[in-house]
């Protein structure tokens, strides 16, 4: 009744315009934001969304963004808030697929290869040492040539060749990881000269750092997932040193 009296108090033209506006406003759905909840627990405030193939196209303040549908766990109205526990994000080191492929090809531990790359180049495919060792696994040009490498800066070729060289060193030193790592760092001739890890501070530190990196990866993995029954760990072979430092 209040609405009727208010409308009657308006003159003809103004009253009709107000009534039209009121009918449109009542018929239109309420405009409100919604939240897109991701697996990570992050909540994105959106004003609209559309599922296109296997991606959601989200309209947000400032523009649009696309996100894989598999990353979305819920879409909620703005006035509903259901906390979603954040799932742990497993961050894989760079070039993990290439490392795992090479490790499988030469029957080595991928964590060992990853640790060598970390110490050698810190995952910089363009790294060049003072001895001109190059790439992720710091291959010397002459070593790379012997291994048939065409592009020493290519991550796939560099990792493959470095892993193969590492496998060869492990075989040479009867799977003695310390000697293989020492040879990878200082060169096989220095290992032969001393008959053990050469007494160079850099080489001794190198062997320790690589081993420590492998142990750290293993402890993290075992804390997350127990090893399947009957699984046999791949022997950790010593890493070849393509950059030969004194």
N, C-alpha and C positions, 0 to 999 in steps of 0.2 A: 504494500500500500504506500509506503514511503516513496518507493521508486515511481509509482504512478503519479502521486501528488507532485513530485519534483519534476516529472516530465510535463504534466499539465501546466505547470507554472511557466514553462518556456513557450515562446511564440512559435508559430507554425514551422518556419524554415529551420530555425535553430533546433527546435524539438525533433524534427525529422532527422537532422544530421546527427544529433546526439543518439537517437535511437539506433540509427544505422551503425554508428561506431560501437555502441554497446553490444549489438547482436554479433558483429564481427569479432569483438574481443571475447565474447562468451563462447563462440563457436571454435576459435583458434586454440590449438593445444598450447599449454603453458610452455614458455621457452625457459629451459633450465639447462645447466651444464650437467655433464655426467663424468664419471671417473672410469678410465680404462686401467685395470689392475694387471700388472705384469708379473711374471714368475719371480722376478727379483724382489718383489714387494713394492716396487715403485708405483705410484699412482699418478696418472696423467689426466689433468682436467681438460675435457674436450667439449666443444659445443656441437659436435656432430661427428658421425663416423660412417664408413661404408666398407663392407667386405668385398674386396676385389681379388678374385682368385684365392691365393693363399696368403694375402696380406690385408691388413686393415688400413684404410686411408682415413686418418684422423684430422679433423678440423680443430685447430687450436688457436688461441689468441696469438696473432702474429703470423699465421700461415698454416700450411698443411704438412703432415709428415706420414710416412708409411712405415709399418712395422709388421713383422711376420706374425701370422695368426697364431702360430704355436706358442708365441711368447705371451699371449693374452690369456689370463685365467678367469677374468670376470669383467663385466661392464655394469656399473652401479649408478643409480641416480645420485644427484648431488646430496640429497638429504639422507642417504643411506651410507653408513660407514661400517664395513665388515673388515676388520684387520686381517691381512693375509700374511702369514709368517714368511719372512724372507728366506728363500732357498739359498744355500751356499753356492757361490759362483766359483766354478773351477776354472782358474785361469791357466791356460796352456802356454808354454813358452812359444816364441815365434818359430816358424818353420817346423812345427811338430810333425806334420804329415810327411815331410821330406825326411826328417830324422828317423821316424819309425819305419818308413819304406827302406831306407838304407840299412838300418839295423836288422831288419828281417832278411834283407838280401845277403848280408854278410854274417848273420847269426851273432850279432853283438847286442849289448844292452843299450837301448835308446837313451837311458839316463846318463850313461857314460859319454855318449856322443854329445848330448845336450850340455853336460858339464864342461867338456872340452871347448865347445863353441863359446860358452859363457866366459871362460878364462881367456880364450884366444882373442876373440873379437867383440865380445858382448853383443853378439847378434847383429853386427854391422857388416853387411855384405860387401861394402866398399873399403873395409879396413885394410891398411897397408902398414907393415912393420918396418923398422929401420933396416931390416935385412931383406926387405922387399917381399916378405911372405904376404899373401893376399887372400882376401875373402873371409868367409865365416870360419873356416877351419885353418886359416893362415897357411895355405900351401905355397911353398917356394915354386917359382916358375919352372925350374928344372924337374922338380918332383911331379908337378902337375903334368908336364909334358910326358914323363915316363908312364904316367897313369892314363894317358890318352885324353886329357882334358882339353877341350877346344876353347871354352870360355871360362877362365879361372874365376871371374866375378859372378858367374851365374850360380845362384844358391843351390840349385839341384845338382849341378855338376860338381861344385865344390864339396858339398856334403857327401856325395857318393864317393868321390875320389878320396877324401879325407878318411871316410869310414873304411874304405878298402885298404888304404895304407895302414890304418890302425889294426885291422885284422891281420895284415901281413906281419906287423911288428909283434903282435901277440903270439903268432905262430913261431916267429924267430926266437922269441925269448920264453918259449914254453909256458905261455899264459901268465908270465910274471908281470903283473900290472904296473908295478913301480918301474921296472926296467923299460917297459914299452912306453910309458909316459915320459920317462927321462929321454928316451931316444926320439920321441916326437918333439920334445922341446930342444934338446941340445944336439941331436943327431946321433945315429947309430955308431958313428966312428968314435965319438966321445965315450959312449957306453962300453965299446970294445976296448978302448984305451985303459979305462979304469976298472973294468970288469964288474961294475956296480953303478949305482946312480952317481953321476959326476959330482964332485964337491963344489958345485956352483950354487950360490945362494938363490939365484933365479930358478934354476932347475929343481932344487929341493923344494922351494916354495910352490912351484908349478905342480909338482906331483901331489903335494899335500892339498892344494886348493881343488884340484880336479877330484881327488878321492873324497874330499869333504863335500863337494857338490853332489856327488853320487849318493853318499850316505844321507845327506839332507833330503834328497828326492825320495829315497827309499823310506825314510822315517815318516815323511808326509803321507806317502801312499799307504803305508801300513796303518797309519792312524785313521785313514778314511775308509779303507776297505780291506777286510781280511783276505788273505790269499786263498784261492779256491783249492779244495782238497786235491792232492796229487799233482799240483802245479809245480813245474821245475823251473827255477829261475835261470835266465840265460847268463852264462858266464860272462863276467865283466872283463873285457880284454883291455890291455893297455892302449892308450892312445898314441898314434904315431905323431911325430912332430915334423910338420912340414916347414915350420919356420925354425931354423936352427940358430939358437942363441947361445953364445959362449957362457 
